[in-house]
């Protein structure tokens, strides 16, 4: 249950762990979380759309005799690491209580505690972090593993973390690492978040980054709904749509109504509008206003 789990995820484990899935397996849409015995499915959690490679899986206990299934995955595109994810789910054992308040994180680009308390927490955090920068044997081995497969990676990420526990006697912490360079934005290697262009202070002074983080925040809040369904019921509607940030919105600063108006038919305009709303690129108010505008002009 620490930040080293992502580093460990990149190390190629040649041993199959009895967890229902194998390291190196390619998965899509959902990931099955198996109990300690490795065969019984505890729950199915949604994945962001696309093909994922299982990089690491294990089960660990803690001081309260709870068992946590940890599964880490990566998504590659064009010889580069596009996305990384970490799923930590309590599959059995006694009720888990964390006294270090994992939702108490500062500074952040976005945080929503959803009005919860210490013993019943539910929070979403978006923050810039360093990525594979520890100067130790584990990090060097991880980088060597990526290099052996011809995979390039950024050394900083924007991490979305959704944590929920204390109700229904369950625990869930799911993290997604997104890399701004994937969307054509700068993401230089820095060792301190204070000097990162994605630090909260620097983002606030850059309109382009403010817009990007706003879109990412809207997307993350929608993503939470899919994760809540899996937490509460053990099942989910999958896959989760990928976060999209069109070049037209980053480079030319084209307004949504201008993009929509370029499409030839009402049906195509409505479909596109719905798509970018579901991707979290526009707010509900903008979606409804544009929908009304399209319908009223035909």
N, C-alpha and C positions, 0 to 999 in steps of 0.2 A: 504494500500500500504506500509506495513512495515514488519519487521521480526517476529512480533508477530502473523502474519497470520498463520504460520506453527504450532505454539503452539495451537492456537485456533482450527486448523483443527483436532487435535487429540481428542478434547473434543467431546463426543458423544452428538449430538444435537437431542433431541427427537421430535422436531418440524419439519415438512416438510416445506421446503422453496420453494415458487413457482418459480422454476427455470428450470422446465422441468426434473429435476432429484431429487432424494431424498437421504438424508443422510442414509448411510447403504446399498445403492444400489450397486450391483456389475456390473462393466462395462468393456468392452474390445474394442480394436481397435480404437474407436474414442469417443470423448466427445462432446456433443452438448452444445453450448454456447447460451443461450436464452437471449432475450432482457429483458427490465425492466418489461414488462407485464407477463413474465414467460411462455408464450406459443409460441411466434414467435422465430424461430431459427435464430440467428444472423450468426453463422458459426459453422462448425464442425472441431475440431482440433484433430490431431492424438495423440494416446497414445503409449507408449512403449509397446510392445507385452506382453501378460499375463493378468491376471485378477486383476482389481483394485477395491478397496473399496472406495466409496465416503465418506469422513470424515467430510466435511464442505462445505457449499455453501451459498453465500449471494450476495447482490448487494449493493454497496455503491456509494455515490456521493462525489464530491470534490468541491473545491472553484470555479472551472471553469464550474460548472453545468454539468459535464460529469458523466456518470454512468458506473461503473466497475463491471463486473461479476467476482467473485472470487470463484474458485472451487479447493479444495485440495483433493488429493487422496493418498492412500497408497497401497502398494503391500506387501503381507506377504508370507513367505515360511518357513515351518518347525518351526512354532511358533516364528519366528523372523521377524522384520521389514526389508524388503529387499530393497524397494525403496519408496521414497516419492516425490510427485510432487505438484506444485502450479501453477495454471493457473489464470492470471489476465488479463482480456480482456475488453476494452472499447466497450460497446454495443450501446450507444447513447449519445447525448449531444454535446456540442461545442468542438472545437479543443483543444486538451490537450497540454500544454507546461509545461515541468518540468525544473525549473531553477537550481536544485541541481545536474544536470548532473549525472544521475544514472550509466552511463558508465564509470565515472571517479573513478575506484576502484583500490587500490593498498594496499599491494602487491598481486599478483595473480600467479597462476600456469600457466595460459594461458589467454590472452586477445586479442581479435580481434575487432577493432572498424570499420572495413570495410571502412575506409576513410570518415566517416560521420561527420557532424558538430553538434553544440549544439542543433539546433532546428529540426534536422532531424537525429535521432540517430538509430543506428543498431549496437549492440555489443554482443559479446559472452564472458563470463567470467567464468573461473574455479577457485575456491578458496576453501581452507580448512576453515571450520567454526565449532564453538561449536554447539551442538545439544541438545536441552532440558536441558540446564544447568542453566537457570535463577532461582534464589532462591526467588520464589514468589508463591502466591496461584495458579496462572494459570498453572505454570509449574508442581506444585505438583499434581494438578487435572489431568493434561494431563498424567503424569506418572502413576497415579492411574488407569486411564481409560485403558491404555495399559496393566497394570498388571491384571486388572479384566478380560481381554480377554486372558491372558496367553501369551502376546506378549512381547518378549525381544527386546531391541534396543541398538544401539551404541549411545555414547554421543558426537561423532564428525562425521562430514560427509565431503565429497567432493561435493560442490554444483556447478552445471552447470546452469548458468542463461543466457537466451537469451532475450534481450530487443530490441524492435523495435517500433518506433513511429515517428510522424511528417510527414509521407507521407501517402497518401490515407485517411487522416483524421482518422487514426486508432491508437490504442495503444495495445501492446502485451508484457507481461512479463511472461515468462514461466521458472520455476525452477525445476530441478531434483536433489534430494539428493541421492548420491551413497555412500555406505559404504565399505571401503577397505576390511573389514573382510569377506564380501560376496565372495571375490575373493581369500581368503586365505592369505591376507596380514594383517600386524599389524595395529591396529587402537585403541591405548590406550586412555583412558579418560584423557584429559588435559583441563585446564581452559584457557590457553593462547595459541594462535596459534604460538607464538614464540618458544614454547617448543614442539610443535607437530612434529612428524616424517614426517608429510605431509606439513610442512611449506616450502615455496619456497627454502630457504637456505638448509634445511635438505634433501629435495628431490634431489637437485643438486649434493649432495655428495654421493648419493646412486644409483648405476647403475640400481638396480632392480626397484626402484621407478621411475627413469627417464624413463625406458621402459614402465612402467605401465601408467604414465601420458602422454607419447607420444601416446600410443594406445588410451587412453581416449580422447585426443585432436583430433585425427583423427576421432574418432567416433562422437564427439560433432560437428565438422564442417560438417559432413554429416547429422547429426540430424537437423541442422539449415535449410537445404534445404527443409525438410518436413514441418517445421514450417513456412517458408516463403510462401510456397504454400497455406497454410491455411490462412495466413495473407492477401495475395494478392487476393485470389479467394473465400475464405469462405469454401473451400473444401480441401480434402487431400487424398493422397494415404496412407492407413493405414493397419496394424499398423507399427510403427517404430520398426525395429529390436532391440532386447535387446543388451546391451553391453556385449560382451563375452571376457573373458580373460583366455584361457585354462591353466590348471595347467602345461602343458608341456612348456608353454612360460614363466611361472613365476618361476618354480622350477629348471628344468633341463636346461633352457636356450637354448632349441633346436632351430635351425634355421628353417625358414619356408620351405626351400627346402628339409630339412631332414624329416619334418612332412609330406609334400606332397608326397615324394617318397615312404613312407611306405604304401600308399594306392594301392590296387591291379590293378586298371584299369585306363585308361586315362580319361574316363568319370567321375569316382569318384574323381580323382585328380583335374579336372577342376571345378567340382561342389564345392569341398571343398575350393579350391582357391578363387572362386567367393564369397563363403559364408563369409570367413574371411575378404575379401576385403570390402564387403557390411557392415560387422559389424564394420568396421573402425580399424581393427587390423593390417593392412598393408597399405602402401602407394600405390598410383596408379602406380608409377614406379616399385615397387617390384611386384605388381600384373601382370603388362604387361610383365615384364621380365620372371617371372615364367610361365606365360601362354605360352609365346613363347618357352620356354625351354621344356615344356610338349609336345607341338605340334610338335616340331622339332625332338623329340626322338621317335616318333611313326609313 
